[in-house]
Amino acid sequence: MDVNAAVAAAAAIAGVGTGVIAMLAFRWSERDQKKPTRTSLRPDSNAPLPPGVDTVLSVLSSSAVVLDESDSVVKASSAAYALGLVRGGRLAVEPMLNMARDTRRDGEIRQVELDLPRRGTGRGEALAVSARVAPLGSRLVLLLVEDLTEARRIEAVRRDFVANVSHELKTPTGALSLLSEAVLDASDDQEAVERFAGRMQIEATRLTNLVQELIDLSRVQNDDPLEDAEPVRVDELVAEAIDRCRQQAGSKQITMASGGAADLRIWGNRGQLAAALGNLVENAVNYSPARTRVGIAARRVVVTGGDEIEIAVTDQGIGISETDRERVFERFYRVDPARSRATGGTGLGLAIVKHVAASHGGEVTVWSSEGQGSTFTLRLPEAGSARDRDRPSGGPLIVNGDEAPGPDTAPDTSEPFPAPEALP
C-alpha cells in the first residue's frame, strides 16, 4: 500500500511539473509572437492604440509616428527612425510637432512639405518630405511622412529635358524659317537661292539628327536590349563604326586605325551596340584636328564571374577638362558648343552610349588630357565561354577600312589602355 501511495504521489508531482512547463512554454511562445519585427512599428510608450491601428500602420509605405497627449511617441515605424524623425522617444522635427499640437487642439487634418537636413552629416542635398497629421481617436495624433526627394529629382530632370529639347528644336526650326524667307526675297538671284538652299539643307539635317537621337535615347531607356540579344562580333561593330565616319574623317585627313584581340563577341542588341560605338568614333573624329589619328582597340579582360570585352576609342583631339569630364555623359551637354554646332552635334550621343552600356550590364569611362586627346572605353560582358584561350591575341590592323600589316595589341590584362600617342 505504501508503494502504491508513493507511486501515486510521484505521478501527481510529475503531472504538476508537466503542467507548469507547458504553461511556461505557452507564455514564452506568446511573448515571442508579440515581439516586433524589423519592419514593424516600434513601441516607445505603453499607451494603448485603437484596435487594428497596429496592423494598418505596419503595411503603410510612409513613415508613421503616433503621439499621445503629452507629445510622447506611442508608436513609430522603422522608416521614421531612419529619417531621423524620432529621437529619444520624442518627435525631433519642430514644425511637425507644432502641427500635431494644433491638430490635437482643433481636430483638423493638416499637411505641409518640408526640407529636412540629412541625418548625421548636415551637408549635401536636403530631404524633401510631405507630412500629414490627423487625429487618431480622442487622445492620439497620427503623423504620416512621405519622402519626396527622389520624386523631386526626377521632376527636375524631366523639366531640364523638356527645356533642353525645346531649345534644341527651336534653333534649326528658327533657322529654317529665316532661310525660307531669304530664299523668297532672293528669288531673282540664282546664286543666293542656291546658297540659302544649302544652308536650309544643313539645318534640316541637324533637325533630323536631333529627332532621330531623341528617338534612339528613348528606345535605349525604355526597351530591354536583352530581349533580342545575340552574340555580336566586335570586329563587325568596329568596321561598321569606321564606315559610318569614313567620309567625315577623309575630309579632315584623319587616319582611323583598329586592332586588338581577334574573334571577340559581346552579348547584346546589335543595333544598340553599333549605335553606341558609332557615336564614340564619330565624336573622336569631330573633336580631332586635321591630319591626326583615331584608334579603336578591343581586348578581353579576365574578371571574376565571367570575362568582359573592352573597346577603347582614342583620339588626338582637344581633350576634355576635369570639370567637363564629370558632365560629359549628361544629355545635351557639350564640351565645345561652337564646335558642336559646326559639326551638327546634338549633345545626346554620349548619353546614348552611357544608357546602352548600363542596359547591357557594362559601363563607359573616359580618360582625357587637355591638348593631348581622349580615350573612351566601353566595357561589356563577353558572349559565352566557348573560345580558344590558347590562340594568340591580336588581329589585323585596319587603316581607313583597309587591312594593313601591324603589330598585335591589347594584351589580356586589366591595365588601362594607353594614352593617345600610343594608338594601335
C-alpha positions, 0 to 999 in steps of 0.5 A, spaced: 500 500 500 505 504 501 508 503 494 502 504 491 501 511 495 508 513 493 507 511 486 501 515 486 504 521 489 510 521 484 505 521 478 501 527 481 508 531 482 510 529 475 503 531 472 504 538 476 511 539 473 508 537 466 503 542 467 507 548 469 512 547 463 507 547 458 504 553 461 511 556 461 512 554 454 505 557 452 507 564 455 514 564 452 511 562 445 506 568 446 511 573 448 515 571 442 509 572 437 508 579 440 515 581 439 516 586 433 519 585 427 524 589 423 519 592 419 514 593 424 512 599 428 516 600 434 513 601 441 516 607 445 510 608 450 505 603 453 499 607 451 494 603 448 492 604 440 485 603 437 484 596 435 487 594 428 491 601 428 497 596 429 496 592 423 494 598 418 500 602 420 505 596 419 503 595 411 503 603 410 509 605 405 510 612 409 513 613 415 508 613 421 509 616 428 503 616 433 503 621 439 499 621 445 497 627 449 503 629 452 507 629 445 510 622 447 511 617 441 506 611 442 508 608 436 513 609 430 515 605 424 522 603 422 522 608 416 521 614 421 527 612 425 531 612 419 529 619 417 531 621 423 524 623 425 524 620 432 529 621 437 529 619 444 522 617 444 520 624 442 518 627 435 525 631 433 522 635 427 519 642 430 514 644 425 511 637 425 510 637 432 507 644 432 502 641 427 500 635 431 499 640 437 494 644 433 491 638 430 490 635 437 487 642 439 482 643 433 481 636 430 483 638 423 487 634 418 493 638 416 499 637 411 505 641 409 512 639 405 518 640 408 526 640 407 529 636 412 537 636 413 540 629 412 541 625 418 548 625 421 552 629 416 548 636 415 551 637 408 549 635 401 542 635 398 536 636 403 530 631 404 524 633 401 518 630 405 510 631 405 507 630 412 500 629 414 497 629 421 490 627 423 487 625 429 487 618 431 481 617 436 480 622 442 487 622 445 492 620 439 495 624 433 497 620 427 503 623 423 504 620 416 511 622 412 512 621 405 519 622 402 519 626 396 526 627 394 527 622 389 520 624 386 523 631 386 529 629 382 526 626 377 521 632 376 527 636 375 530 632 370 524 631 366 523 639 366 531 640 364 529 635 358 523 638 356 527 645 356 533 642 353 529 639 347 525 645 346 531 649 345 534 644 341 528 644 336 527 651 336 534 653 333 534 649 326 526 650 326 528 658 327 533 657 322 529 654 317 524 659 317 529 665 316 532 661 310 525 660 307 524 667 307 531 669 304 530 664 299 523 668 297 526 675 297 532 672 293 528 669 288 531 673 282 538 671 284 540 664 282 546 664 286 543 666 293 537 661 292 542 656 291 546 658 297 540 659 302 538 652 299 544 649 302 544 652 308 536 650 309 539 643 307 544 643 313 539 645 318 534 640 316 539 635 317 541 637 324 533 637 325 533 630 323 539 628 327 536 631 333 529 627 332 532 621 330 537 621 337 531 623 341 528 617 338 534 612 339 535 615 347 528 613 348 528 606 345 535 605 349 531 607 356 525 604 355 526 597 351 530 591 354 536 590 349 536 583 352 530 581 349 533 580 342 540 579 344 545 575 340 552 574 340 555 580 336 562 580 333 566 586 335 570 586 329 563 587 325 561 593 330 568 596 329 568 596 321 561 598 321 563 604 326 569 606 321 564 606 315 559 610 318 565 616 319 569 614 313 567 620 309 567 625 315 574 623 317 577 623 309 575 630 309 579 632 315 585 627 313 584 623 319 587 616 319 582 611 323 586 605 325 583 598 329 586 592 332 586 588 338 584 581 340 581 577 334 574 573 334 571 577 340 563 577 341 559 581 346 552 579 348 547 584 346 542 588 341 546 589 335 543 595 333 544 598 340 551 596 340 553 599 333 549 605 335 553 606 341 560 605 338 558 609 332 557 615 336 564 614 340 568 614 333 564 619 330 565 624 336 573 622 336 573 624 329 569 631 330 573 633 336 580 631 332 584 636 328 586 635 321 591 630 319 591 626 326 589 619 328 583 615 331 584 608 334 579 603 336 582 597 340 578 591 343 581 586 348 578 581 353 579 582 360 579 576 365 574 578 371 571 574 376 564 571 374 565 571 367 570 575 362 568 582 359 570 585 352 573 592 352 573 597 346 577 603 347 576 609 342 582 614 342 583 620 339 588 626 338 583 631 339 582 637 344 581 633 350 576 634 355 577 638 362 576 635 369 570 639 370 567 637 363 569 630 364 564 629 370 558 632 365 560 629 359 555 623 359 549 628 361 544 629 355 545 635 351 551 637 354 557 639 350 564 640 351 565 645 345 558 648 343 561 652 337 564 646 335 558 642 336 554 646 332 559 646 326 559 639 326 551 638 327 552 635 334 546 634 338 549 633 345 545 626 346 550 621 343 554 620 349 548 619 353 546 614 348 552 610 349 552 611 357 544 608 357 546 602 352 552 600 356 548 600 363 542 596 359 547 591 357 550 590 364 557 594 362 559 601 363 563 607 359 569 611 362 573 616 359 580 618 360 582 625 357 588 630 357 587 637 355 591 638 348 593 631 348 586 627 346 581 622 349 580 615 350 573 612 351 572 605 353 566 601 353 566 595 357 561 589 356 560 582 358 563 577 353 558 572 349 559 565 352 565 561 354 566 557 348 573 560 345 580 558 344 584 561 350 590 558 347 590 562 340 594 568 340 591 575 341 591 580 336 588 581 329 589 585 323 590 592 323 585 596 319 587 603 316 581 607 313 577 600 312 583 597 309 587 591 312 594 593 313 600 589 316 601 591 324 603 589 330 598 585 335 595 589 341 591 589 347 594 584 351 589 580 356 590 584 362 586 589 366 591 595 365 588 601 362 589 602 355 594 607 353 594 614 352 593 617 345 600 617 342 600 610 343 594 608 338 594 601 335 
